[in-house]
């Protein structure tokens, strides 16, 4: 009697569909991919800037391996960047392995603040306001999805994070960010919404695009933004736009304070006119 050979059973592994590919993690280095093929784009300079921006208050010292992981650049690329920055005096490593930025890096920010009309004009205005009103004031501009502080005075510490010129905060949950977003041209605002991730920082943070759109419409209607503890519990801030002679909003000026000390009504009644007058004064320097 002939026996029919038994067919091998299909294994569970071969019968299952292939697992979906895990999306590649986005890194600062991956943002350079869009410039591939551009003959005028200097990739080595871009990599050096990525390495510089990797150093933060939370990570002031890092090894080559740590910088490679944080930036997405290869260890060899990070090593070359650090070698160049060290030779030029912008970085160094005391123990030969953990690198940090050097004081010479301040010359770059100083060059910006002294050559930027808006920053130069804003600082004395804020200092005069702080001396008269005993509150903390700031001026910021929009850079991508963040606001960047270009002038600031601080009477007392009002935030857990230490803010200074060059500090960045998310635009969607800050008063200055709301002002700058509210006055963006429609196309630019839609580009922002397409990329922005509305992460909750407190239970009050607006994380819905629809609610944020409504908030921005209110900013344009009222001419100011008041954000109540959306970025940090206990922090309340009020911001107004700074207009150029063309009618375009180029910056924003704000007051920030402790919520238990400064009520919403007090902010609006005591400080809104001061902010608007200062913004108008600052706008004159841009004409």
C-alpha positions in Angstrom: 0.0 0.0 0.0 1.4 3.4 -1.0 1.3 6.2 1.5 0.8 9.8 0.5 3.5 11.9 1.9 2.3 14.3 4.6 2.4 17.9 3.7 4.2 20.1 6.2 1.9 22.2 8.3 2.2 26.0 7.7 3.8 27.5 10.7 2.1 30.3 12.5 5.0 32.6 11.6 4.5 32.1 7.8 0.7 32.5 7.9 0.8 35.8 9.7 1.0 39.0 7.6 4.2 40.9 8.0 4.3 43.4 10.9 4.1 47.0 9.9 7.4 48.8 9.7 8.1 51.0 12.7 8.4 54.6 11.5 11.9 56.1 11.8 12.3 58.3 14.8 12.6 62.0 13.8 15.9 63.6 14.9 17.4 67.0 14.3 19.7 65.4 11.7 16.7 64.0 9.7 15.4 67.6 9.2 18.3 68.1 6.8 17.0 65.5 4.4 14.8 68.0 2.6 18.0 69.8 1.5 19.5 66.7 -0.2 20.6 67.6 -3.7 20.8 71.4 -3.0 24.2 72.4 -4.3 24.2 75.6 -2.2 23.3 74.0 1.1 26.3 73.6 3.4 25.6 70.4 5.2 28.7 70.6 7.4 27.7 74.0 8.8 24.1 72.7 9.4 25.5 69.8 11.4 27.7 72.1 13.5 24.6 74.2 14.3 22.7 71.1 15.3 25.4 70.1 17.7 25.5 73.6 19.2 21.7 73.5 19.8 21.8 70.1 21.4 23.4 71.7 24.5 20.7 72.8 26.9 20.2 73.9 30.5 19.2 70.3 31.2 22.2 68.8 29.3 25.1 71.3 29.6 27.7 68.6 29.2 27.6 65.6 26.9 29.9 63.0 25.4 30.2 62.3 21.7 28.0 59.2 22.1 25.3 61.2 23.9 25.4 64.0 21.3 25.2 61.4 18.5 22.0 59.9 20.0 20.4 63.3 20.7 21.1 64.8 17.3 20.9 61.7 15.1 24.3 62.5 13.6 27.0 59.8 13.3 29.7 59.7 16.0 32.2 60.7 13.3 30.2 63.7 12.3 29.8 64.8 15.9 33.5 64.4 16.5 34.4 66.6 13.6 32.0 69.3 14.6 33.3 69.3 18.2 36.9 69.3 17.0 36.2 72.4 14.9 34.2 74.2 17.6 37.0 73.4 20.1 39.7 74.8 17.8 37.7 78.0 17.4 37.1 78.4 21.1 33.3 77.8 21.1 33.4 74.4 22.8 35.7 72.2 24.9 36.1 69.2 27.2 37.7 69.6 30.6 38.1 65.8 31.1 38.6 65.0 27.5 35.3 63.2 27.0 32.4 65.4 28.2 32.0 68.5 26.0 30.3 71.8 26.8 30.0 75.2 25.2 32.5 78.0 26.0 31.8 81.6 26.9 32.9 82.6 23.4 29.5 81.3 22.2 28.0 84.5 23.8 29.6 86.6 21.1 27.1 85.0 18.6 24.0 86.0 20.7 25.6 89.5 21.3 26.1 90.0 17.6 22.4 89.3 17.1 21.1 91.5 19.9 23.3 94.4 18.9 22.5 94.2 15.2 18.8 93.6 15.6 16.9 96.9 15.8 13.9 95.3 17.5 15.9 93.7 20.3 18.0 96.8 20.8 15.0 99.1 21.0 12.9 96.8 23.2 15.3 96.3 26.1 15.2 99.9 27.5 11.5 100.1 27.1 11.0 96.9 29.1 13.5 98.1 31.8 11.6 101.4 32.1 8.3 99.5 32.5 9.7 97.1 35.1 11.2 100.0 37.1 7.8 101.8 37.2 5.4 98.9 37.5 7.6 96.3 39.4 6.6 93.5 37.1 8.4 91.2 34.5 8.1 92.0 30.8 9.3 90.3 27.6 9.4 90.7 23.9 9.4 87.7 21.6 9.1 86.7 17.9 7.9 83.5 16.2 10.4 80.9 15.0 8.8 77.8 13.6 6.4 76.4 16.2 8.0 78.3 19.1 8.4 81.8 20.4 11.9 83.1 21.0 12.6 85.7 23.6 14.6 88.7 22.2 14.3 91.0 25.1 13.3 90.5 28.8 13.3 92.0 32.2 12.6 90.0 35.4 11.7 91.6 38.7 11.0 88.3 40.4 11.1 84.6 39.3 7.6 83.8 38.0 8.3 80.5 36.2 9.9 77.2 37.2 12.0 77.4 34.1 14.7 80.1 33.9 13.8 82.4 31.0 16.4 84.6 29.2 17.1 86.1 25.8 17.1 83.2 23.4 14.7 81.0 25.4 12.1 79.1 23.5 8.5 78.2 24.5 5.7 76.5 22.5 3.5 79.1 20.7 0.1 77.4 21.2 -0.1 77.6 25.0 1.6 81.0 25.7 0.2 84.5 25.4 2.9 85.8 23.2 2.6 82.7 21.0 -1.2 83.2 20.7 -0.7 86.8 19.5 1.9 85.8 16.9 -0.2 82.9 15.6 -3.4 85.0 15.5 -1.9 87.5 13.2 -0.2 85.0 10.8 -1.4 85.0 7.1 -3.9 82.2 6.6 -1.5 80.0 4.6 1.2 80.2 7.2 -1.3 79.5 10.0 -2.5 76.4 8.2 1.1 75.2 7.8 1.5 75.7 11.5 -1.5 73.6 12.3 -0.3 70.8 10.0 2.9 70.4 12.0 2.1 71.5 15.5 1.7 68.9 18.3 -0.6 70.3 21.0 0.8 68.6 24.1 -1.0 69.3 27.4 1.3 71.0 29.9 -1.4 71.5 32.6 -5.0 70.5 32.9 -5.9 73.9 31.4 -3.9 73.6 28.2 -5.9 73.8 25.0 -5.0 70.7 23.0 -7.8 70.8 20.4 -7.2 72.5 17.0 -10.8 73.7 16.9 -10.5 75.3 20.4 -7.2 76.9 19.5 -8.6 78.4 16.3 -11.4 79.9 18.4 -8.9 81.3 20.9 -6.9 82.9 18.1 -10.0 84.5 16.6 -10.7 86.0 20.0 -7.2 87.4 20.1 -7.6 89.2 16.9 -11.0 90.5 17.9 -9.8 91.7 21.3 -6.3 92.8 20.3 -4.6 90.9 23.1 -4.1 87.4 24.5 -4.5 86.4 28.1 -3.4 82.8 28.9 -4.2 81.5 32.3 -2.0 78.6 33.6 -1.9 76.7 30.3 1.9 76.3 30.2 2.6 76.2 33.9 0.4 76.0 36.9 0.4 79.4 38.7 1.6 81.4 35.7 -0.7 83.9 34.1 0.3 86.2 31.2 -1.0 89.0 29.0 0.4 89.9 25.6 -0.2 92.4 22.8 1.0 92.7 19.2 3.8 94.9 18.0 3.0 96.3 14.5 5.4 97.4 11.9 4.4 100.4 9.7 3.2 97.9 7.0 0.6 96.7 9.4 2.3 93.3 9.9 2.8 92.0 13.4 6.6 91.5 13.8 6.7 90.8 17.6 4.7 90.6 20.8 5.2 92.2 24.2 3.9 90.6 27.4 3.5 90.8 31.2 3.8 87.5 33.2 3.0 87.0 36.8 1.8 84.7 39.5 -1.8 83.8 39.2 -2.6 84.0 42.9 -1.2 87.5 43.0 -2.5 88.9 39.7 -6.1 88.3 38.9 -7.4 88.3 35.3 -9.3 91.5 35.9 -6.3 93.2 37.5 -4.1 92.3 34.6 -6.6 93.7 32.1 -7.5 96.9 34.0 -4.0 97.8 35.4 -1.6 96.7 32.7 -3.3 96.3 29.3 -2.9 100.0 28.4 0.7 100.1 29.5 1.5 97.1 27.3 -0.3 98.7 24.3 1.5 102.0 24.8 4.9 100.2 25.0 4.1 98.2 21.9 3.2 101.3 20.0 6.4 103.0 21.1 8.4 99.9 20.0 6.6 99.9 16.6 7.9 103.5 16.0 11.5 102.2 15.9 10.5 99.8 13.1 9.3 102.6 10.8 
